[in-house]
């Protein structure tokens, strides 16, 4: 998709979901040094996703990624869930976490 198409998609999501926060996800290749500067990027795809702030990162809901499920449960969920088997009980605990919705926008390497 072109940057203009990505922006149209983003604006449509904002119009359809005016009360949702917007979370930009910046590609790690954009920030190549640790100087106090601004970095150039381009607008990528956007979608509505569920997220959950953790103690050191933000989790984005993915009911099929067992590593992410375990990480979110161990960070945000009830601490007793460490011994859950990899089954419906763990998935139910993951789904019951206090997920919130946001418009997530990818910020990619610039298309100059």
SVG drawing of the C-alpha trace seen along z (x, -y; Angstrom):
<svg xmlns="http://www.w3.org/2000/svg" viewBox="-18 -16 42 45">
<polyline fill="none" stroke="black" stroke-width="0.4" points="0.0,0.0 1.1,-3.5 1.5,-6.0 -1.6,-7.9 -3.6,-4.7 -2.3,-4.0 -3.3,-7.5 -6.8,-7.0 -7.1,-3.8 -5.9,-5.5 -8.4,-8.4 -11.3,-6.0 -10.4,-4.1 -10.2,-7.4 -13.6,-8.5 -15.2,-5.1 -13.5,-4.9 -13.2,-8.5 -12.8,-7.6 -10.0,-5.1 -6.4,-6.1 -3.9,-5.9 -0.7,-3.9 2.2,-4.4 4.5,-1.4 7.9,-2.6 10.0,-0.2 13.3,0.4 15.4,-0.4 14.2,-4.0 16.0,-4.8 19.5,-3.9 21.4,-5.9 20.9,-7.4 21.3,-11.1 18.6,-13.4 17.1,-14.0 13.9,-13.3 13.8,-10.4 12.0,-10.2 9.5,-7.5 6.5,-6.8 2.9,-5.9 2.3,-2.1 -0.8,-0.1 -3.3,-0.8 -5.8,1.4 -7.9,1.6 -6.2,4.0 -6.6,4.9 -3.6,4.0 -2.6,4.3 0.1,2.2 2.6,4.5 5.3,3.6 8.0,3.2 6.2,3.4 2.8,3.3 1.2,6.5 -1.0,6.8 -3.6,9.6 -2.8,12.7 -4.8,15.8 -2.5,18.1 1.0,17.1 1.6,19.2 4.9,17.4 3.0,14.0 0.2,15.6 2.6,16.9 4.5,13.5 1.3,11.5 -0.1,13.9 3.2,13.8 3.5,10.0 -0.1,8.8 -2.2,11.7 -2.6,13.6 0.8,14.8 -0.5,18.3 -1.0,19.0 2.7,20.0 1.8,23.7 -1.2,23.7 -1.0,26.3 -1.1,25.2 -4.8,25.5 -8.1,23.8 -7.6,22.8 -4.5,20.7 -6.2,19.2 -9.3,18.3 -7.1,16.5 -5.3,14.6 -8.6,13.6 -9.9,12.4 -7.1,9.9 -8.2,6.2 -7.6,5.7 -8.3,2.2 -8.8,1.3 -6.7,-1.2 -5.9,-2.2 -2.4,-0.8 -0.4,-2.5 2.8,-1.1 5.6,-3.7 8.0,-2.2 11.2,-3.2 10.7,-6.3 9.7,-6.1 11.7,-9.0"/>
</svg>
